[in-house]
Amino acid sequence: VQLQACGGGLVQVGDSLRLTCATSGRTNVMAWFREAPGKEREFVAGISWSGGAGSYGDSVRGRFTISRDNAKNTVYLQMNSLKPEDTAVYYCAARKVPTTVIHYSARGYDYWGQGTLVTVSS
């Protein structure tokens, strides 16, 4: 399975941005992670194949929304009320195993997109 993330860019504090991750085939649990300079890769949000509310990291809960369109093999990350601390390279990832468990560690994911840079300027 190949993943391709896009939608990053330079925005201002308080702006919104939507990231898109297109996959080459069916995936199970999907997630977004981010990596800021000098920091470890951080779980942002995850969603199972059936969709639903998703699961979120503490720093983005209430501002970000993950969703998916299985007919299009696409996962989205809607980011609202962006803050400078949201600046990072955002990666989409997928688990290979047929599970509904959303893993919060990057080690739990088998497939990764190339990353898209989000910069929030104050």
HUNOR-V215946 format. One record per residue. N is the residue number from 0. RES is the residue in one letter. BURIAL is # if it has 24 or more other C-alpha atoms within 12 Angstrom, else .. Layout:
# HUNOR-V215946
n & res & burial
N & RES & BURIAL
N & RES & BURIAL
This chain:
# HUNOR-V215946
n & res & burial
0 & V & .
1 & Q & .
2 & L & #
3 & Q & #
4 & A & #
5 & C & #
6 & G & #
7 & G & #
8 & G & #
9 & L & .
10 & V & #
11 & Q & .
12 & V & .
13 & G & .
14 & D & #
15 & S & #
16 & L & #
17 & R & #
18 & L & #
19 & T & #
20 & C & #
21 & A & #
22 & T & #
23 & S & .
24 & G & .
25 & R & #
26 & T & #
27 & N & #
28 & V & #
29 & M & #
30 & A & #
31 & W & #
32 & F & #
33 & R & #
34 & E & #
35 & A & #
36 & P & .
37 & G & .
38 & K & .
39 & E & .
40 & R & #
41 & E & #
42 & F & #
43 & V & #
44 & A & #
45 & G & #
46 & I & #
47 & S & #
48 & W & #
49 & S & .
50 & G & #
51 & G & .
52 & A & .
53 & G & #
54 & S & #
55 & Y & #
56 & G & #
57 & D & .
58 & S & .
59 & V & #
60 & R & .
61 & G & .
62 & R & #
63 & F & #
64 & T & #
65 & I & #
66 & S & #
67 & R & #
68 & D & #
69 & N & #
70 & A & .
71 & K & .
72 & N & #
73 & T & #
74 & V & #
75 & Y & #
76 & L & #
77 & Q & #
78 & M & #
79 & N & #
80 & S & #
81 & L & #
82 & K & #
83 & P & .
84 & E & .
85 & D & #
86 & T & #
87 & A & #
88 & V & #
89 & Y & #
90 & Y & #
91 & C & #
92 & A & #
93 & A & #
94 & R & #
95 & K & #
96 & V & .
97 & P & .
98 & T & .
99 & T & .
100 & V & #
101 & I & #
102 & H & #
103 & Y & #
104 & S & #
105 & A & #
106 & R & .
107 & G & .
108 & Y & #
109 & D & .
110 & Y & #
111 & W & #
112 & G & #
113 & Q & .
114 & G & #
115 & T & #
116 & L & #
117 & V & #
118 & T & #
119 & V & #
120 & S & .
121 & S & .
